[in-house]
Amino acid sequence: MTAWRSSHSTYPKYAMPNKWLEEISLCERRRFSRDLHDGIGQSLFSLKFRLDRMISEGGDKELETLGREVSQLMAEVRGLA
């Protein structure tokens, strides 16, 4: 057993550096996914809701185009999260 391993034997979960890095990476991916959903996703949803309301009240073609673009952005964010 190496000196490093024996000195860290009380922390078996993190005894192997690769396992520790994998766990950190997984935690960061989860946090990033939550941030996307809770932040950007919610903002895009709110924007889409307001655009749809404006379009239903007689909005022009530019608003419809913006609505489609926001829908595409929402789909991309969901794909990342």
C-alpha positions as a LaTeX table, in Angstrom:
\begin{tabular}{lrrr}
\hline
Residue & $x$ (\AA) & $y$ (\AA) & $z$ (\AA) \\
\hline
Met1 & 0.00 & 0.00 & 0.00 \\
Thr2 & 1.35 & 3.42 & $-0.86$ \\
Ala3 & 2.10 & 6.02 & 1.78 \\
Trp4 & $-0.67$ & 8.27 & 0.43 \\
Arg5 & $-3.29$ & 5.54 & 0.59 \\
Ser6 & $-2.36$ & 4.41 & 4.07 \\
Ser7 & $-2.40$ & 7.98 & 5.41 \\
His8 & $-5.88$ & 8.51 & 3.94 \\
Ser9 & $-7.39$ & 5.14 & 4.82 \\
Thr10 & $-9.93$ & 6.77 & 7.13 \\
Tyr11 & $-11.56$ & 8.32 & 4.05 \\
Pro12 & $-12.12$ & 5.30 & 1.80 \\
Lys13 & $-14.63$ & 7.15 & $-0.38$ \\
Tyr14 & $-11.90$ & 9.54 & $-1.48$ \\
Ala15 & $-8.97$ & 7.16 & $-1.26$ \\
Met16 & $-8.61$ & 7.11 & $-5.01$ \\
Pro17 & $-8.07$ & 10.51 & $-6.66$ \\
Asn18 & $-9.96$ & 9.45 & $-9.80$ \\
Lys19 & $-13.08$ & 8.59 & $-7.83$ \\
Trp20 & $-12.86$ & 11.92 & $-6.05$ \\
Leu21 & $-12.59$ & 13.79 & $-9.36$ \\
Glu22 & $-15.50$ & 11.83 & $-10.83$ \\
Glu23 & $-17.70$ & 12.72 & $-7.87$ \\
Ile24 & $-16.78$ & 16.40 & $-8.07$ \\
Ser25 & $-17.47$ & 16.38 & $-11.80$ \\
Leu26 & $-20.87$ & 14.76 & $-11.30$ \\
Cys27 & $-21.81$ & 17.28 & $-8.58$ \\
Glu28 & $-20.81$ & 20.18 & $-10.84$ \\
Arg29 & $-22.86$ & 18.80 & $-13.74$ \\
Arg30 & $-25.90$ & 18.52 & $-11.48$ \\
Arg31 & $-25.41$ & 22.06 & $-10.18$ \\
Phe32 & $-25.00$ & 23.40 & $-13.71$ \\
Ser33 & $-28.15$ & 21.61 & $-14.82$ \\
Arg34 & $-30.14$ & 23.06 & $-11.91$ \\
Asp35 & $-28.79$ & 26.54 & $-12.62$ \\
Leu36 & $-29.80$ & 26.27 & $-16.26$ \\
His37 & $-33.28$ & 25.09 & $-15.40$ \\
Asp38 & $-33.91$ & 27.46 & $-12.50$ \\
Gly39 & $-32.30$ & 30.54 & $-14.03$ \\
Ile40 & $-32.19$ & 30.70 & $-17.78$ \\
Gly41 & $-35.03$ & 28.24 & $-18.34$ \\
Gln42 & $-37.44$ & 30.15 & $-16.13$ \\
Ser43 & $-36.50$ & 33.49 & $-17.72$ \\
Leu44 & $-37.04$ & 32.11 & $-21.22$ \\
Phe45 & $-40.39$ & 30.63 & $-20.19$ \\
Ser46 & $-41.51$ & 34.00 & $-18.83$ \\
Leu47 & $-40.39$ & 35.75 & $-22.01$ \\
Lys48 & $-42.20$ & 33.19 & $-24.18$ \\
Phe49 & $-45.37$ & 33.60 & $-22.12$ \\
Arg50 & $-45.31$ & 37.38 & $-22.56$ \\
Leu51 & $-44.58$ & 37.11 & $-26.28$ \\
Asp52 & $-47.46$ & 34.67 & $-26.77$ \\
Arg53 & $-49.79$ & 37.06 & $-24.98$ \\
Met54 & $-48.65$ & 39.97 & $-27.16$ \\
Ile55 & $-49.08$ & 37.87 & $-30.31$ \\
Ser56 & $-52.61$ & 36.85 & $-29.28$ \\
Glu57 & $-53.46$ & 40.52 & $-28.75$ \\
Gly58 & $-52.60$ & 41.31 & $-32.35$ \\
Gly59 & $-48.83$ & 41.19 & $-32.47$ \\
Asp60 & $-47.00$ & 41.39 & $-35.76$ \\
Lys61 & $-44.83$ & 38.90 & $-37.65$ \\
Glu62 & $-41.67$ & 40.02 & $-35.85$ \\
Leu63 & $-43.15$ & 38.98 & $-32.51$ \\
Glu64 & $-44.08$ & 35.60 & $-33.97$ \\
Thr65 & $-40.50$ & 35.19 & $-35.19$ \\
Leu66 & $-39.18$ & 36.11 & $-31.74$ \\
Gly67 & $-41.58$ & 33.61 & $-30.19$ \\
Arg68 & $-40.21$ & 30.82 & $-32.39$ \\
Glu69 & $-36.63$ & 31.81 & $-31.57$ \\
Val70 & $-37.34$ & 31.77 & $-27.84$ \\
Ser71 & $-38.95$ & 28.32 & $-28.22$ \\
Gln72 & $-35.80$ & 27.08 & $-29.95$ \\
Leu73 & $-33.62$ & 28.52 & $-27.17$ \\
Met74 & $-35.80$ & 26.80 & $-24.58$ \\
Ala75 & $-35.32$ & 23.49 & $-26.37$ \\
Glu76 & $-31.56$ & 24.00 & $-26.49$ \\
Val77 & $-31.41$ & 24.78 & $-22.77$ \\
Arg78 & $-33.45$ & 21.66 & $-22.00$ \\
Gly79 & $-31.00$ & 19.68 & $-24.13$ \\
Leu80 & $-28.07$ & 21.02 & $-22.11$ \\
Ala81 & $-29.73$ & 20.43 & $-18.76$ \\
\hline
\end{tabular}
